[in-house]
Amino acid sequence: MSSIHHTRLPSSANTLGPKARSHKWSILPEADYRQLQHHLNQCESTGRPASLLLSHVLLHKLMTLEPVDNVYAGDLVTGGCQVAYSVDQKPASSGLLVHRARSGGASGVIPVSSLLGATLIGMRTGQRAPLLHEDGTIGTLSVLSVTHPG
């Protein structure tokens, strides 16, 4: 039996109709899904303006990803994977996507609790998505490859 802890969606989620709230576009392991809920709760508790954009991205992910137990998809970006990506067709970058990153973390680490990390999680190789930047501009994020440990 699943033990998913659901978070209370912010009032902004209530403006969407039931059909929009229930439509899931992709899957994500349950553990990653729970971590996204935790990151959203952390954003909402800070009340900082910088957290507003991240909250928006995390809420969108939670509404469009279906938590699934025992899932493995080699091309799915999940916590703990190495991901190569490109922003606005610039040269490729890569990093380790992690849920618990320390402040001023090591180079090559992408916290899920960042705009880049929150956008990457749940994407698949070859997929593109809008990437919100902290200055409010929007770029295009492309996933080039995903490597899982082990």
C-alpha positions as CSV (number, residue, x, y, z in Angstrom):
1,M,0.0,0.0,0.0
2,S,1.3,3.5,-0.8
3,S,2.2,5.8,1.9
4,I,2.3,9.1,0.0
5,H,1.9,12.2,2.1
6,H,0.0,14.7,0.2
7,T,0.7,18.4,0.6
8,R,-2.1,21.0,0.7
9,L,-2.0,22.7,-2.6
10,P,-1.7,26.5,-2.5
11,S,-4.9,28.5,-3.2
12,S,-3.5,29.3,-6.7
13,A,-4.1,25.6,-7.5
14,N,-7.8,26.0,-6.9
15,T,-8.2,28.3,-9.9
16,L,-7.6,25.3,-12.2
17,G,-10.5,23.1,-13.1
18,P,-10.7,19.5,-11.8
19,K,-9.7,18.2,-15.2
20,A,-6.5,20.3,-15.3
21,R,-5.6,19.3,-11.8
22,S,-6.0,15.6,-12.4
23,H,-4.2,15.4,-15.8
24,K,-0.8,13.6,-15.3
25,W,1.7,13.8,-18.1
26,S,4.6,11.6,-16.8
27,I,5.7,9.4,-13.9
28,L,8.2,9.9,-11.1
29,P,9.3,7.5,-8.4
30,E,7.3,8.0,-5.2
31,A,10.4,9.0,-3.2
32,D,11.2,11.8,-5.6
33,Y,7.5,12.9,-5.6
34,R,7.5,13.1,-1.8
35,Q,10.8,15.1,-1.9
36,L,9.1,17.6,-4.4
37,Q,6.3,18.0,-1.9
38,H,8.9,18.7,0.8
39,H,10.6,21.3,-1.4
40,L,7.3,23.0,-2.1
41,N,6.5,23.2,1.7
42,Q,9.9,24.7,2.3
43,C,9.4,27.4,-0.3
44,E,6.0,28.3,1.0
45,S,7.3,28.6,4.6
46,T,10.1,31.0,3.7
47,G,7.8,33.7,2.2
48,R,10.7,35.1,0.2
49,P,9.9,36.5,-3.2
50,A,12.7,34.4,-4.8
51,S,10.8,31.3,-3.6
52,L,7.7,32.3,-5.6
53,L,9.1,31.2,-9.0
54,L,10.4,28.0,-7.5
55,S,7.0,27.3,-5.8
56,H,5.3,27.8,-9.2
57,V,7.6,25.2,-10.9
58,L,7.3,22.7,-8.1
59,L,3.6,23.0,-8.0
60,H,3.4,22.4,-11.7
61,K,5.6,19.3,-11.4
62,L,3.4,17.9,-8.6
63,M,0.3,18.5,-10.6
64,T,1.7,16.9,-13.8
65,L,3.7,14.0,-12.5
66,E,2.2,10.7,-11.3
67,P,4.0,9.1,-8.3
68,V,4.8,5.4,-9.1
69,D,6.3,2.8,-6.9
70,N,9.2,0.6,-8.3
71,V,9.7,2.5,-11.5
72,Y,12.9,2.6,-13.5
73,A,13.2,4.4,-16.8
74,G,16.8,4.9,-18.0
75,D,15.9,8.2,-19.7
76,L,13.9,9.7,-16.8
77,V,15.6,12.5,-14.8
78,T,15.3,11.6,-11.1
79,G,17.2,12.5,-7.9
80,G,20.7,11.0,-7.8
81,C,21.1,10.8,-11.6
82,Q,23.8,12.5,-13.7
83,V,22.1,14.7,-16.4
84,A,23.4,16.4,-19.4
85,Y,21.4,19.4,-20.6
86,S,21.5,22.5,-22.7
87,V,19.9,25.9,-22.1
88,D,18.9,27.9,-25.1
89,Q,20.9,25.6,-27.4
90,K,24.2,26.7,-25.7
91,P,27.0,24.1,-25.2
92,A,26.0,21.2,-23.0
93,S,26.4,21.2,-19.3
94,S,26.0,18.4,-16.8
95,G,25.5,17.8,-13.2
96,L,24.4,15.5,-10.5
97,L,20.7,16.1,-9.5
98,V,20.3,16.0,-5.8
99,H,17.5,16.6,-3.3
100,R,19.7,17.7,-0.4
101,A,22.4,20.1,-1.6
102,R,24.4,22.2,0.8
103,S,24.6,26.0,0.4
104,G,27.4,26.9,-1.8
105,G,27.5,23.3,-3.0
106,A,30.1,21.7,-5.1
107,S,30.4,22.5,-8.8
108,G,28.5,20.0,-10.9
109,V,25.7,19.6,-8.3
110,I,22.2,20.6,-9.3
111,P,19.8,21.0,-6.3
112,V,16.2,19.9,-7.1
113,S,15.3,22.9,-5.0
114,S,16.6,25.3,-7.7
115,L,14.7,26.5,-10.8
116,L,17.0,24.3,-13.0
117,G,16.7,21.2,-10.8
118,A,12.9,21.6,-10.4
119,T,12.5,21.9,-14.1
120,L,14.8,18.9,-14.9
121,I,13.2,16.4,-12.5
122,G,10.7,14.2,-14.3
123,M,11.9,15.2,-17.8
124,R,13.2,12.5,-20.3
125,T,16.1,12.4,-22.7
126,G,15.2,14.5,-25.8
127,Q,12.5,16.5,-24.0
128,R,12.4,20.3,-24.0
129,A,10.7,22.6,-21.5
130,P,10.5,26.3,-20.6
131,L,13.1,27.2,-18.0
132,L,12.3,30.2,-15.7
133,H,15.3,32.2,-14.7
134,E,15.5,34.2,-11.4
135,D,15.4,37.5,-13.4
136,G,11.9,36.4,-14.7
137,T,13.1,35.6,-18.2
138,I,12.2,32.3,-19.8
139,G,14.7,30.1,-21.7
140,T,14.5,26.6,-23.2
141,L,15.9,23.6,-21.4
142,S,16.7,20.4,-23.3
143,V,17.7,17.1,-21.7
144,L,20.5,15.5,-23.7
145,S,21.3,12.4,-21.7
146,V,20.6,10.8,-18.3
147,T,22.9,8.3,-16.4
148,H,21.7,6.5,-13.3
149,P,24.1,5.2,-10.6
150,G,24.8,1.6,-10.3
